[in-house]
């Protein structure tokens, strides 16, 4: 009765049922109250994400680019950096740190981001590049590539929001601790990068079967390490990340 009605309609119906002390009705009203409270809290959280981005703009007309990385820790697969310029007039429900969003919801939200945003990109640094240059240099290169990709899509970028520690790549840069839970733009970049990289790891699972890339996305799980020890390294493993559990010399 109350599950599929709007919040406003539910409020009216609950007031009409307030004096009904039947156990089933009381449980229904309590369940609906919890649903409405959750919806209000979620709406407030989402407003906070967009309000933070707005606070980073001096006159409300600046173009804000959010950037976030995915795949820093895995022992296989590329590093990915996502970049998104959101349209603030089109808030995206469920937007959050990608780690806090269920996989099936992430894909739907990523599709909505791509459909409604002003610009987006995901840039990769491949495993052999990570081995050659190290993670710090790879991160800087990936973020720089993402900025250039977005600059090719929009007329200008006024503010660049990064999740985590400052990289000092650009004078427009602002680093935000826990930015993927604070900024709408960074959260969007986090989700797009996660969904795109996960899809890539699914493809690599088909190309290099036996390692379980589709399940662990390249992270060093127990099963993944055992597969490496029994099968050796694939071309998409980061050799410098695998030396700790490889007995033989890596080439």
N, C-alpha and C positions, 0 to 999 in steps of 0.2 A: 504493500500500500504506500509506504513512504520511501521505499528504496529508489524509485525512479522519478521522483518529483524534484523540482527545483528547490533550492534552499529557502526561497521566499514562500513557496507553497507548503513546504514541510513545516516551517514555523507556524503558519496559520493552522494547519491540521493538528499540530502538537498542542497548540493552545486550546483547540476544541476538544482534545482528548485528555487534557490535564486532570479533569475531575473523575475520569474513568479509572477505577481501581482494580479492574480485572488484570490478573497476572500477565496474560499475553499482551495486553495493551501497554502495561507498564514497561515490559521488556522491550517492546517495539519503540516506545517513546525514548527510553534510555539509549537504545542502539542508534536511533536517529540523531539524538543529541550529540553522541560521540562522533558520528559522521559529520555533522555540521561543524563541530569544534575542530575536527581535523581539517576540514575544508577551509575554515577561516584561518587556521594556522598556516596552512600551505599557501593560501593566497597572500598572507602577510609576508611569508618567507620569500615568495616570488617577487613581490613588490620591493622587498629589500635588495634583492639582486640588481634589479633595474635602477633602483634609486642610487645604489652605490656607483654604477656606471655614470649616471647623470651627474653625480657629485664630482666626477673627474673632469667634467666639461665646464669651462668657464662661462660660456654664454648659451649653452644648450644646443648649439649647432655643430659642435665638433664631431668629427668622425673618429670613433673609438674602435680600435682593433684589439681583440682579446686573443692571447696566444697561450697554448699549453702543450706540454710534451706527454707522450705515452710511449712506453717501451724502453725506459732507461735501464731497468733491471734485468730483463730476460737475457738468457745465454744464446738465444737464436732469434733471427728475424731482425728487421730494421728498427731504428729509432724513428718515431713519428712526431711531428709537431703540427698541430692544427691551428688555424687562424680563422677567426670569424668577425665580421662586422655586422652586428645585429641591426634590424629595424626596430627601434624602440616602440613604435606604434603598433607592433604585432607581437605582444608577449607570448612566450611559448610555455605552455603548461608542462610541469614536470621537470623543467630545466634545473640541473643540479650537477654536482661533482659526479663524473661518470662512474666512479667507484661505488656510489650510493644509489645507482639506478640499475634495476634489473635488466639483463641483456635484451629481452624482448621489448621492453619499454625504451631502452637506449636506441634501438633501431628506428622506432617510430618517431622519437624525438629528433634523431639525426635527420630523418627525412623532412620533418617540419622545419628544422633549422635551415637546411639547404633550400627549401621551397620559399621561405619567407625572408631570409637574410639578404643583406646588400651584397656581401661577398664572402666567400669561404675558400679554404685551401687545406690540403694536408701534404706536407713535404717529408721525404724520407732520407735517412742516411743509412746506407747499406752496411751489413756486417763487416765487409772487408775494409770499408772506410773507417769504421769504429776501431777496428784492430790497428789500423795504420796511424790514426790521428789521436785516439783516446776519446773518452766520453765528453770531457769538458769542451774540447775543440769541436766535436761532433754536434753537441748541443748548440753552440754558438752558430755553427754553419747552418743547422736546420732552422733555427729561429730567423737567421738572416734571409734564408731562402723563402720562408713563409712571408716575411715582411715584403720582399720584392714581388712575390706572387700577388699579394693583395694590392700593392701599389699599382700593379698592371691592370687591376679591375676597377679601382675607384680613382676619383680625381685627386684626392689627398687623404692623408691620415694625420690626425692631430694628436692623438693620444694612443700609446701602445701599452696595454696592460699585460704583465707577465705574472704567471703563478710562481711563487717561491722567491728564490734569491735573485738579486739584480745581476744582469749579464753585461750591462753598460755597452750595449750594442748601438744605441741610438739615443739622442737627447730627448726624444719624445717618450722614452720608456719610463714606466712606473711599475715596480715590482710589488706584488701583493701577497703577503703570507696567507696561506690557505685561500688563494684567490679563486679556486674552482668552487668554493663554497660561499664566496663573498660577491663575486662579480658575475653578472649575466653573460658577458662576452667571453670571459675565461671559461665559465661552465660550458658554454656552447662549443668552444674550441676543444675542450676536454672530451665531450661526447662525440663530436665528429671525428676526432683523431682516433679515439678508442674503437668506434664502429668500423672505420676504414681499415685500421691496422688488424683488427680481429678478422675481418673478411679476407685480408691478404694472408694471414696465418692459416686460415681455412684452405685457401688455394695452395699454399706451400705444403699442407698436410697431404694433398693429393699428389703433388709433384714428388714429395719425399716421404713416402709412407713408412710407418713403423716407429716414428718418433713421438706421435701424439700431438702434433702442433695445434690441431683443431681444439683440443681439450685444454691445454695449458698455455697456449699462445706464446710459447718459447721460453717460459719461466723454468727455472731449474728445479722442477719437482723430482721426487724420488724416482718415479717411473721414467721421467725424461732422462735423468742421469744414468739410470740403468740401461736405457736404450742406447745412449751415446757410448757407454762402455762396451756394449755388445756389438754395435753396428759401426762405431767410429763416427766421425763428424760429417755432417752434410755441408754442401756449399753455403748454406745460410746460417751456419753456426758462427758465433763470435769466438774465435780461437783463444783470444786473450782472456775470455771469461770462463773458459772450460779447463784451464790448466790445473786447477785445484783438484779435479776429480778424474783426470785422464792419466793413466799410468804410462802410456807410451808417449814418445816425443811427437809433438804436433807439427804438421807441415802445412 
